[in-house]
Amino acid sequence: METLLEIKNLSKSFDDKPVHCGVTFNLYKGETIGLLGNSGTGKSVLLRSLIGLEEIDSGEIYYRKQKVNGLKEEELFKIRTKVSYSFQNGALFDSVSVYENIAYPLFEHTKMKEAEVDAKVMEILTLVNMAESKDLMPSDLSGGMQKRVGLARSMALNPEVLLYDEPTAGLDPVNVELVLNFMKEFKKQGFSGIFVTHDIPAAKKICDRLLILKDGKIYFDGSVDQFEKSDDPFIKNFSNSN
């Protein structure tokens, strides 16, 4: 299997409070892994660390064998075009339309002409069932719609890896199912992903592998089947309480 991301012995503290104490795992091409853990275990912090939005204290992060931690901001941007972060709240620009939110990275970071940008934006919006909402402002959208536009924008530059930070949090069951279906579609198209979530049933539907953060390390790394059949008391309790 081809390794896209390699995380080696990553450690991170905030004000002398350890969050990660030697996190190690790989992400392979074509797979989606679920990153689970109780509240406060640093799942989102870990996701942000992978693309330099959080500075780690020690350890190494590699994307396709290129070391990520320690890169300057302009070098990090090149990584972020390949490893794209989908923020928990969508993180849309409030002052511009849905269309302009998705067009922005294309105008800013590619040499595409206006007609090419238009075609790309509409292709992405169609994929997340938002083509008819292209002229709406973020304030006109429901929480579920904002998350879908955020997902759309995260894939505008054709990344290899999508980092999903709680994409189903706070959504009703209908919108949860919609978002999961889009994630399945992205996977079919060849995107790899890391899915941070509290929603174990959602993770089981999407992920090839599940990781559980506990006490600053990866406590469990295995398939959905291994997770479900585990006799480990912590895993059983974790599965039943989430």
Buried (B, 14 or more C-beta within 10 A) or exposed (E): EEEBBBBBBBBBBEEEEBBBBBBBBBBBBBBBBBBBBEEEBBBBBBBBBBBBBBEBBBBBBBBBEEEBBEBEEEEBEEBBBBBBBBBBEBBBEEEBBBBBBBBBBBEEBBEBEEEEBBEBBBEBBEBBBBBEBBEBBBEEBEBBBBBBBBBBBBBBBEBBBBBBBBBBBEBEEEBBBBBBBBBEEBBEEEBBBBBBBBBBEBBBBBBBBBBBBBEBBBBBBBEBEEBBEBEEEEBEEBBEEB
